[in-house]
Amino acid sequence: MGKKQWEVDAKDRFLQFLQNNYGFEYSATNEDVTVNPSTGRNHDYELSANDPALPAIALEVFRLTGNGQDIGQHIAWSEIADRLREALTARGVTGYLIRTPRFFVPKFKRNDFAENTAQRLAAVIASHPNDAELMLDAYAIFKLTGETRISISYIGGIRAVNPFGSATEALDELLPTKNEQLDVQGRLRVLLIVNADMFGHEDAVRDYFSTRDAEQFSNIDRVFFEAAPGKTALVFDRRVFDCYRDHKIPDDEGMVTLFISSVEHRLASDHRTAFETTKMVHAKYGTLERLSVGGRDALISCGDLFVEEADWASVLWIVHSLKDDTDPPFPNPMHEEVAGRKDHLTINSIRGRLSWLIQKVVVHNLVEYYPSMLDILERYATGPDFYIRTQACAPLSEMARRRCATLPDGNSFLPEIVCERVKSLAFRMLNDAGTNPTLLDWVSTILVWIRDLSENEADDVLRKLSPVSGLYAVHNRCALLLYFALFRDKHFPELPRFNSAEFRDRLHQELRKSDSKFRVSLMWILSGGGDGQALPYEAIQPYLASFLSGPWDEAGFLHLRTICETHVKDKPESVCPLISECLGRIAGHVGTEPRSTAWLIYEFDEFLALLTNNCCEGRVLDAIELFLGRSPRIPAPFRARLATVLAQYGSPRSIGLRSRYLEE
């Protein structure tokens, strides 16, 4: 039976590859060589060398076509996920993991689909800001505490869709047969896999052969993968497998690269043995630079597994072995993004990911290792790479969170020297950030936990954090202002007395005149949105009038209504006049802001219901009269609602108000 042209071409290119890369001259001396007459199994070619010292080669060739539908679905999912992440970020949504179903959306509809989906997801998140988990149809939404990124993953798991699944399926199906076809002795048995335009790189095939037990295909000595004509790579060598099995590094330098690549792939599937082999590589060469960036990244993922196993010795070995890694090089695109005042929302690069592995050391309260972790983080936090500075904030914020914690015996949880180092580093990062809002956003995640400040230090922090722009950073700054104004003077009695007067005045001023983002954030925290705990009404009451005297702000009024709902039953004598004033402010916009009518009528209804359900008739009529007096042009929906309320009362005053303002 004659060979197909693609087989002939693949064989000829392989012969050229052997000559170009190894200096071996081979020629095809036979084809369709039978190895088992009873089954008819045969391999495609026998190759003979011009040099009699070289072994003959039994060559089997097959094309890897894979499953185009699987790859197409992955590409579509990735494209829509990227657009969805951008759309959510544009709406100010940060700090969430969103797990999605598969997407079956035509290309021309993907932009609109992402925008509409982002709008719905953002609305659900906004309406449940304190919920750790949410659902919207087939979307699962998880709040990431202390993080500012948006992560998108496939609903089947935390990992993204695997684009190489079809390659694995093809190899699983075909390899047993190929192994039988190479069941011949006295030959170097070689499998040549030809890519049929489905897979652009050899990593998927190398990963397959690196993570399988080679005893399952004992007749295969070498595997080569041709990603494209003329682009061939060795992806499996049985000698490498034997070395890995026997826990030794190959003596042949030419095999070391493939050996290390095989170890890198095994870090995920055989992490304990692969990790110990990696330590052997480090011991022999004194460095991990022989690992690829992908391999070192896999080593960090291996560290995440060791965290789950509480194998801290291995975690710390990884941290200290990679702490001075050259990835990312400087400058790099992530740094440029942050330098350009734009946050880079993904965790990548070796030192970037290592910062989050260090965070796990911190959150598991391994205090004895904090000093050595700080040594690393200080270099990251003060180095030239702005992106690495932002990533260092993750573990530093956890250290800052523990600064003021105490043990059951009353002693400090952290040594004093660690507390001072964290505080000093946070202030250095604050000063180094200048006016860069992205750097300040991240630094705020540390400073929000450092509250044992003097008046001058507190003023310095609030002033320098003024350029923050991210939602969580704004909340962090406002939380600090509220703390210094309302609570700092009652805490830390061992420190010099803290005079809160200046900060109380500042809080009044910001509620009256500050940017909307700060006014809304302050009201959100005052309403209990910061930790879900309502603040004492007596403490916050003086500041509510300051907010009401400032510019109109729809979102701020929503939080003010929450405050009224929380306290009206216990404090009606104080809250009812406040509700009246809120209705008066709404009246100022009725008829003058037509585009806001839909929202205004909703807020009007809510405040009016609070008033009528909790306040006496006199207060209700005072509020209605205030509303009517401030709104010369009353749209019909408002008139109807007021008339309904006035009809509930039969007093002369209610009748007079109805006839004066509402009857035509």
LINBEL-V767789 format. One line per field, one symbol per residue. ss: DSSP state (H for helix, E for strand, - for the rest). psi: psi as a letter, one per 40 degrees, with the letter a starting at -180 (. if undefined). A space follows every 10 residues. Layout:
ss: ???
psi: ???
//
This chain:
ss: ----HHHHHH HHHHHHHHHH HH---EEEEE EEEEEE---- EEEEEEEEE- ------EEEE EEEE---HHH HHHHHHHHHH HHHHHHHHHH -----EEEEE ------HHHH HHHHHHHHHH HHHHHHH--- --EEEE--EE EEE------E EEEE------ ----HHHHHH HHHHHHHHHH H------EEE EEEEE----- --HHHHHHHH H--HHHH--- -EEEEEEE-- EEEEEEEHHH HHHHH----- --HHHHHHHH HHHHHHHHH- HHHHHHHHHH HHHHH----- --HHHHHHHH HHHHHHHH-- -HHHHHHHHH HH-------- --HHHHHHH- ---------H HHHHHHHHHH HHH---HHHH HHHHHHHHHH HH---HHHHH HHHHHHHHHH H----E---- -E---HHHHH HHHHHHHHHH HHH---HHHH HHHHHHH--- ----HHHHHH HHHH------ HHHHHHHHHH HHHHHH-HHH ---------- HHHHHHHHHH HHH--HHHHH HHHHHH---- ------HHHH HHHHHHHH-- ---HHHHHHH HHHHHHH--- -HHHHHHHHH HHHHHHH--- ---HHHHHHH HHHHHHHHHH HHHH--HHHH HHHHHHHHHH -----HHHHH HHHHHHH--- -HHHHHHHHH HH--
psi: hiiidddddd dddddddddd deehhiihei ifhhegddee hiidihhiid heeiiihhhh hihhdahddd dddddddddd dddddddddd eehifihhhi aihghideed dddddddddd ddddddegee hdhiihbehh hhhhheieih hhiideidii hheedddddd dddddddddd efgiieihhh hhhhhffdhe iedddddddd eiheedgeeh dihihgdihe giihehhddd dddddefihi dhddeddddd dddddedddf dddddddddd ddddeeieee iidddddddd ddddddddef gddddddddd dedfiehiih iiddddddde fhiheihiid dddddddddd ddeefgdeed dddddddddd eeiehddddd dddddddddd dedeiiidee iidiiddddd dddddddddd dddbehdddd ddddddddeh egiidddddd ddddedeidi dddddddddd ddddddddee igeeiihhhe dddddddddd ddeiiddddd ddddddeedd eehhihddde ddedddddea ihhddddddd ddddddeddd fddddddddd dddddddeeh eegdeedddd dddddddddd ddeeiidddd ddddddddde gdhhiddddd ddddddedhe iddddddddd deh.
//
